[in-house]
């Protein structure tokens, strides 16, 4: 029995390793649509008006191109990578922590930007972004992006936005006269270590942190120490947007790193909630629509990539998700996003955002860095009180 | 007398179905094999097979440099499992499971006793409904409801305030381990929700056990001068013990494996189920996740062994 299991494992392994070596040549010219298209996406990224009929950017695409769109939603970047490894999908909306892994694993193919007329309308800041461009080759088109802002309760801060992330990292008395202990939250994901590193970059320059995702042992240790202080202030860490909203409403939480999504939802309910980008800058996410290396429907996929860059779609997605469009034109004249939407979601703060990427051992800024899986186990330890 | 005219061995019947039936009648073992093979194959391959495949993973390790899984036999993953952080997680989960089990037993016993001994007719129906009804509604809805009840600005705090007992709640929350910023971010909150959710699994076996205790034994005990306390201590409790142990298997193992309650109500400190989820889903460290799943298997193995010796399965 055991022998058989071993053979099975070995067989799976061999199959996995001997993945067909595909010539990584982008499509030369666009043909007719294949009638079908399957996309792996974050929840809320591909809407066909089922949740709210105003938010629909699929139905028209299907009518125009005849490509029937099917969506597989994924909850984490790791899930997306796993699904793409499995195969059978055409496109994926990958975040910065997944995109380079997909490129390195040869699960996605380079794209021919000449086949996407709207490519030149893309925000210049995004066009050659390192999370989808490797050695000058583009592996996808930017979709939308967003910052991890500092959300706060206006009553507790007496209407004045906190200037620094120190309100969630160090014990202090808030403007309303009470301590911040038990009234702040932090993200329940190992990537939050980068937020701590980002804070230290400014406040402990002697550590020499150049990139919050590339930390050597000493810098990493300092970040963990900061997070241990934070543990004494945090009652519960958040990872579900709706639970965080509930905690701000019922749990007396007044400050936390968050997404524009939560801020917009609570502002819509007329709660005294606002967000800010503190002096240290913020971390953030930027997603890219990438094409599977063995896509069965490349023509439909190219049509979708073109469609996804239209100002209307970009604006609608941004309004729905609290994100920022990759096409500047989407900021004006979109009914759902409104003209103020881009500013609200942080469109002008691109420079202050340090975009998400997976920490790896071989890092660019220094010799050797602490890899992601150690971030995972150590962050568990920090939350557990170690 | 005509019966004697028929031969002792019947002639073979025609038709494939009849022949098949005769064949199986002559070979009863074969019939058993055919009937049992599919479920056994399911149990053996799909269930145990995947379990072994998982356990096998725990003897691999993850490469620190690339984050890829190294498919060579090693015990280093288990060394990692025994690190301080991970031992904390295991200890935390086992302690929680144990307290939840004891509390469930204490609460369930009087309820089950009433239902088994006193409830009649429609009251008995009402009792069953009362115990089962929570099981029919969604588990997630119940937990989210509890999160709201236990929140800092929730109804429980409000009641304590109205009764001028807020000092009691604050005093409890200021205690070290069990306290916290509010009930919903403390171990106390996690504990309350666990007890609420698993209580029916404790009540039903205890009730079944109590119903089997003959009433005349209790009467005999008091006839012989036993006080109610003595009757409970020496007659009722030992006879109901198998039921309690059977119920505790449910509450204990369900608490060991749950990863949703501590995620929604609690202080974000991980339990075993969450650790497995985080290692497998986020970190891609399948060997460590597999090693973590071995822990509840070992604990439950020991627990079931003890339960068997206490006679929990005699009534099955």
Boltz contact constraints between the chains, C-beta under 6 A:
constraints:
  - contact:
      token1: [A, 5]
      token2: [B, 52]
      max_distance: 6.0
  - contact:
      token1: [A, 5]
      token2: [B, 53]
      max_distance: 6.0
  - contact:
      token1: [A, 78]
      token2: [B, 284]
      max_distance: 6.0
  - contact:
      token1: [A, 182]
      token2: [B, 181]
      max_distance: 6.0
  - contact:
      token1: [A, 188]
      token2: [B, 268]
      max_distance: 6.0
  - contact:
      token1: [A, 235]
      token2: [B, 181]
      max_distance: 6.0
  - contact:
      token1: [A, 235]
      token2: [B, 185]
      max_distance: 6.0
  - contact:
      token1: [A, 236]
      token2: [B, 185]
      max_distance: 6.0
  - contact:
      token1: [A, 236]
      token2: [B, 268]
      max_distance: 6.0
  - contact:
      token1: [A, 237]
      token2: [B, 268]
      max_distance: 6.0
  - contact:
      token1: [A, 250]
      token2: [B, 151]
      max_distance: 6.0
  - contact:
      token1: [A, 250]
      token2: [B, 153]
      max_distance: 6.0
  - contact:
      token1: [A, 251]
      token2: [B, 151]
      max_distance: 6.0
  - contact:
      token1: [A, 251]
      token2: [B, 152]
      max_distance: 6.0
  - contact:
      token1: [A, 252]
      token2: [B, 152]
      max_distance: 6.0
  - contact:
      token1: [A, 361]
      token2: [B, 65]
      max_distance: 6.0
  - contact:
      token1: [A, 371]
      token2: [B, 67]
      max_distance: 6.0
  - contact:
      token1: [A, 373]
      token2: [B, 67]
      max_distance: 6.0
  - contact:
      token1: [A, 373]
      token2: [B, 283]
      max_distance: 6.0
  - contact:
      token1: [A, 373]
      token2: [B, 285]
      max_distance: 6.0
  - contact:
      token1: [A, 376]
      token2: [B, 282]
      max_distance: 6.0
  - contact:
      token1: [A, 376]
      token2: [B, 283]
      max_distance: 6.0
  - contact:
      token1: [A, 380]
      token2: [B, 270]
      max_distance: 6.0
  - contact:
      token1: [A, 381]
      token2: [B, 85]
      max_distance: 6.0
  - contact:
      token1: [A, 383]
      token2: [B, 268]
      max_distance: 6.0
  - contact:
      token1: [A, 383]
      token2: [B, 269]
      max_distance: 6.0
  - contact:
      token1: [A, 384]
      token2: [B, 85]
      max_distance: 6.0
  - contact:
      token1: [A, 384]
      token2: [B, 88]
      max_distance: 6.0
  - contact:
      token1: [A, 384]
      token2: [B, 269]
      max_distance: 6.0
  - contact:
      token1: [A, 386]
      token2: [B, 85]
      max_distance: 6.0
